[in-house]
């Protein structure tokens, strides 16, 4: 469950584009928001920390965050403001640990030069070092200023049959209920590779198609069973079944076709061993998706529970079963 959300800001409009999403999630989970501003060191040692210049920068940051806190009033359970001094990525990760944050919400770019890359340098450092859930909001995603009109109308959740993915679906359903969203479940049946250097023989192609058809049939039954768990509930649920050798790209394509406002996934799927923070599909979505992306980190849950990380999701889904 999401109890505390960290929303780092650098004073730029790009960074603030993620704040409305943080508030929308906080309202769904009745969570606290921690808004942080990091004032970077100037390399002057103690004279910088203790001098007039540092006091001026700190006062400016506090005034900025106080205004943000006023704007958040009534939109979330509580809002704490934090001013830090040092390297932005290090201070944000430190604040996340000190405040026991469950989620860090970031704009893909902040004040710095954007360049041709999907993520800004500081954001990239945070995403690939944080051991908690993260949300990435494209800096250009907000078409209108303010915090009042943010809503997730269409939420897409990739499912691969794993309990990890069902846990993400459980948490996504909480968001969907709060925003009266349509919940889209998508399963992509991967086309298997054949271990040969030469062109496939007709027998090999036939075998590959048999595997695909078998997995497609099983996936259809799985999605039907998942949809049945929501019958009689308040949520509108739709499922999408596709076959592709490019799973992450297909998920992204479905999200764009369905005009999803939010893409929710677990950090690992059925093949994730937990050696890296993210599995292959999640890593590809981080690098390429243009849709706001919420990645629930399952490693922390597994570290403190002997049961599958999807058990909370199963309980949630069973509650909605007829």
N, C-alpha and C positions, 0 to 999 in steps of 0.2 A: 504494500500500500504506500501511497505517496503522502508523506506528512509534512515535509519541509522542502521547499523549492528555492534554489539559488538562481538569481537572475543578475548576472554581472552586466554593468553598463559602463561605457566610457564617455558618455556625454553626447555621442553622435546619434543622429536620427536612425542610422542603420542598426545600431545596437538596440535602440528603443523599439525597433520593429518587433523584437521578440517578447517585449514586456506584456503585450496584450495576450499572447499565447500562454505565458506563465500565469497570468491572472485567470484565464479561462480554465486552465488545469487545476489551479488552486481552488476555484469554486466547485469543480467537479469532485475533488477529493477532500474538500474542507481542510485544505493544507495552509500552512504558513508560508509567507514569501520573505526571502532574505534578499535585499537589493544591495549590491556591492559596487563600489567604485574604487579602483586602484589608481593611486597617484604614483607614477613611475619615479624611481630614483634618478637624480641627475649626476650621480657619480662623484658627488662632493663629500662623501663620508658624513661624519657627525655634524659638520657645519651646515650641511643641507637639511638634516633631520631637525636640528634645533633652531635653525635660523628663521628669519622673517619670511623668506620665500616659501619654506615648507608650511609654516602656519597659514600663510595666505592660500596656498593650494588646498590645504586640508579644509579650511573654512569654506572655500568655493565648492569643494566636493560635498561637504555636509549640507550646504544650502541647496545644491542641486538634488541630492537624495531626499532631502526634506520635502521638496516640491513634488518629487515622485511619490513619496509616501502619502502626501495629501491626495494626490490623484488616485491612489489605490484604496483610499478609505471607503469602506462599505462594499468593496468588490472582492475581498478575501478576508479570511478569519483574522489575520494580523500581518503586519509588514514591519520587518526589522531592517534598519539601514546600517551598513558597515563601510567604513573608509579604511583602506589598507595602503601601505607604501612599499613598493618594491617591484619585482618582475610580475607583470599581469598574470601570466599563466600559473606561476608558482603561488601567488597570493590567492588566486581563485581556487586552486586545488586545496590549499591550506584551509581556506574558509569553509569549503565543502566538508572537509574532515572535521574541523573544529565545531561546526554547527550541525554535524550529523545530517547533512542534506541527503535526500533520497533522489533528487533530480536536479540537473543543471540545465537551464534553458539558455540557449545561445543563438544570436544572429550569426549567419555564416560569415559576415564581415562587420567590422566596426569602423573606427575612425581612420585606420591606416589605408594605404593604397591597395585597391582591390586586385588589380592585375588580372591574369587570365585564369586564376585558380578558383576551384569550387569553394575552398575554405580559406579564411585568413590565417596568418601564421599562428597567432595566439589561440584562435579557436581550434586549429589542428592539434596543437600541443595539449590542450585541455581534453579534447575528445579521446585522444589515444593514450592518455595517462589516467583519466578518471576511472575509478572502479565503481561508479554509480551510474544510474540511468542518465541519458542525455537527450535533449531535444534540440534539433537544428532547424532554425527558421530562416528561409531565404530572405536576404536583406530587402529584396524588392517585393516580398509577398504582400505586405500591407499596402492597399491602395488608398486607404483613408486614414488620417491621423486619429489619435485618441484611443481609449481603451474600451469604449462602450459597445462597439459593434462587432468585436471578435467573436466568432462562433465556428464550431466545427459541424458543418451540415452533413458532410459525407466523409466517413472514416473507413479506410481500407486496411485490412489486416491480412498479411500473407500467412498461410497455414501449410505446414509440411507434414502433418500427422504426428508431430512430436508434442509431448506434454509441455515443453517450453513454449511452443507457439500458442497452445491453448491458454497458458497463463497470461500471455500478452493479450489474447482475445478477451479474457476476463477483465483485465484492466481497461482495455479499450471499450468494453461494454459499459463500464462505469462512466467514462467520458461521454459516450453516445447517449446514455440515459439523461445525463445532465443537460445536454444540448439538443435533445430530441433529434439526434442524427440518424442517418441511414448507415447501417453497418455493412460494409462489403467484405466478404471473405473470399480470398483468391488462393487457388492452389495451382501451381505450375508443375505438370508432369515432365521431368527432364528426359530428354532423348539420350539414351546411353551411348557412350563411346565404345567402339570396337577396337580391341588391342591388335591392330595390324598396320603395317607400313604401306600395304598395297590397297588398291580399291577393294571395297567389300564385294564378296561373292553374293549371288542371289540367295544362297542359304543363310549367309550372315545377315543380310538385310531382312529376310523373313523372320529370323530369330529376334532381331532388334525390334521389329514391328510387333511381334508377339509380346515382348516385354512391355512395350509402350501401352498396348491395348490392355494388358493385364493390370498395369499400374493405373491406367485411366479409369478402368472399371472400379478398382478399389478406392480411388480418390473420389469418384462420384458418390459411392456409398458413404464414404466418410463425410463429405460435405453435406449430404442429405441428413445424416445423423446429427451433425452439428446444427444445421438449420432447425431440426426438430426440437432441439433443446430450448430454442427461443420461442417456440410456438405458444401462443397464449399470453406472451409478454407484451411489453409496451414498445419494444424496439422493432423497427423495420429492418429485416436482414435479407441480403442478397448474396448469392455465391457465384463465383466465376471459375471455370475449369478450363485450363489451356495446356497445350503441349508445346514445349520449346526446348532447344538446347541452350538457350540464354535465359536463365531463370530470372536473374536480377533485372535485366533489361525488360523482360516481359512484365514483371511486377510494376516497374516504373511506367510502362506503356498503359497498363490497365488503370493505374492511378490517374494518369493524365486524361485518358478517355472518359473516365467516370467523374472527372473534375473533383478529385478528392481534396479536401481541405487539410487532411492529416493522414499520414501513413504511419501505422503503429506496428512495430515488429519487436521480437525478442533479439537479444544480441547473438544468440546461438540457436541453431536448429537441431535436428536429430543427429547431425554429424558432428556437432561441436563438442570438443573435448575439454574446453576451458583453458587451454594453454595460452591462447590469445584472448584479448578483451572482446573481440568480435569474430564471428564466423565469416565465411566467404561471402555469403549473400548480404549480410549486414554491412560488411566493409565496402562492397560495391555500391550499396544504396547511399552510404555516407559520401562516397566519392562522386556520385553522379546524379542522384535524384534531385529534381527541382521542386518537389512537394515537401512541405514541412514534415520532418521525420522525427518520430519519437521512438527511441530504442530503449527498451527495458533491459537492464543488465541483470541477468539471472545468476551470475557467479556469486554475488553476495547472499542471495537466498539459499543457494545450494550449500554454501559454507556453513550455514547455521541450521540446516535442516537435513535430516536423514532421508526424508521422503522426497519425491520428485518435486521440482520447482513449480510444477503446474498444479499442485494440489489445491492452492487457493483458487485457481481458475476453475478447476473441476467443481469445487463447492459452489462457486458463483453460478456456473452454468447449470448445475443441477437444481439450484434454487429457481431458475427460470424455466425449468422443464415442466411440461403439463402434468 
